[in-house]
């Protein structure tokens, strides 16, 4: 069985290590732990890995966050992956830093990456793993916050939280959405 695991973020050194690139960060850690390497392909960088008898295609779109749906739609079609085997890893301002929330479907919550995916694939019925980045910013400073660097405390917490996110991704692929939601939400 094939799964498409999409980490949302923006390409370029200026975005590396920012809160908005947490999807890229988590997929990079998963690839490294699995000894696979990303290769530049159409609409993004991909890496393939096996998890028991499952095949996972990891995707970091190169279309920038707001056009992520182009990459998701292309790779779903190219690899013939059904929407119920898609998992999008995304940052979420509404959750405290490092909090995980797995959902099987839902609205975009104001996230432009999810909004574009919804439009391009014609559905909101795909799983998403939301990774909390918090909302500790003054009014009007949201862009600077999400595109800004992590605090020292967040950098210290990040490895453990990324490991939990990787466990949630693996649980989704091996045991299903319901199991992953039960065992990893708000962890």
N, C-alpha and C positions, 0 to 999 in steps of 0.2 A: 504494500500500500504506500502511496506517495502523499507527502505533506508539504505544503509551502509555508515556510516560517519567514515572515517578513519583519524586519527591524526597521522602524522609521527613523529618519535622521536627514541631515544635509551633508553633502559632500564638501570637502575642502578643509584645510588645516584650521581655518578660523572657527569652525564649528566643532572640531574634535574636543571631546571632554566636556561639552556643554550639557545642560539638563535636557535640551530638546533632542539631543542625539543619543538618548539612553537606549533606544532600540538598536542602534548600531553597536553600542558598547556591549549589550547583552549578547548579540549574535557573534561579535568578535570573540568574546569569552567562551561561548559555546563551541565555536570553530576551533579555537586554540586547545580547549580541553579534549576535543575529539580528533586532534591532529589532522585537520583539514584546512585548506587554504582557499581564500576567496580569489576568484579570477574575474577580471573585468569582462563583462558580456553586455549584450543589448539591454538597455534600460537599467543596468545596475551591476553590482558585483554579486556573484553567486558562489556557493560552496555546497557540495553534496556530501552527505554523511549517512551512515546506517545506524539505526538504533534497534537492536535485535533484528526483527524481520521487516522493519519499517524503513522506507527511504525518505530522508528529509532533504529538501532543497531550501537552503538558507538564502535569503535575498536581502541585500541592502540597496534600495533604489538609488539610482544616480540622477533622478529627475527632480531632485529637491523635494522637500516635505510636501509642499502644496500641490504637487503633481504626481504623488506616489501611486495613484490609481492606474496610471498608464503602465507602470512596471508590473503591478500586481495583475492586471488584466492580461498583459502579454504573457507572463510566465504561467498563469493559470491555463491559458489557452494552449501555449506551446507544450506544456507538460501534461495537459489533460487532467488537471487537478480540480476536483469538485470543490465548491465553496465550503462544504462542511469539513474539508481537510486543509483549510487555510487558517493560520493563526497570525495575527498582527500584533507586534510588540510595540507599545507606544507610551510616551510620557503623559502624565495626567496631573494637572495643576490642582485638581480637587482632592487629591489624596496626599497625606503627609509623606515626606521623603521616604522612599524605600518600601512603602506599603504596596502590596500586590492585589489586583482585582481582576479575576478572569471572568469573562462574560461570553456567552454564545452568540449574542447579537446585541444591537442597540444603536442609539443615535450617536452622532459624532461628538456630542458634548462641546461643540465649539472648536474642535480640533480640525484644522484645515487639511491635514493629511488624511484623517478618517473621512472627512467630508468628500474629498476627491476620490477616495477608494469607493465609497458608497455610490457616487455618481458613475464612475467608470465600470464597475462590475454590476451595477444596477440592483444592488441589494445591501442591506445592513445585516444580513444573516450570516456573518462569519465571526469566528471567535477572535477575541482580542484579549491580550494580557496588558492591562494598564499598570504602569509602574509610577508610583507617586513621586512627584518632584516638589510638592509643597507649593505654597503661594505666599511666601514671606517677602512681599515686595510692596512698595508704596503705590498708590493709585497712579496709573499712567505709565508704570515702569515694567509692565509685563514682558514686553519684547526683550528689554535689557536683561531681565531675570532669566527667561527661558534660554536665551542665547549666551548667557554669562557662565562663568566657571563655577564649579561646585565649591562650597565652603570647605574649610579643612575638616569639619565634623562630617560633612556629607562624603568627602573623599575617604575618610576613615571607615564609614559604614558601608560604602559602595561594594567592596568585594563580597561581603556576606550576603547583601541584598541581591546582587547579581547571581550568586550561586543559588539562592532561593528561586529566582526567576528561571534559571536553567532547569532546576528540578520541576518547576511548573510546566515548562515546555515539554519536557520528557514525559511527564505524567499525562499531558494532553494527548501526545502521540501514542503512548503505550496503553493507557487505561481509559482514555476518553475525557470529554469535556466535564461531565458530571463529577467524576473522580477528582479532576484537577481543581474544579471550583470548590469542592468540599474541603480539599486538603491544603489549598494555597491561598484562598481569598483572605485578605486582611492579615496575612502573615508577615 
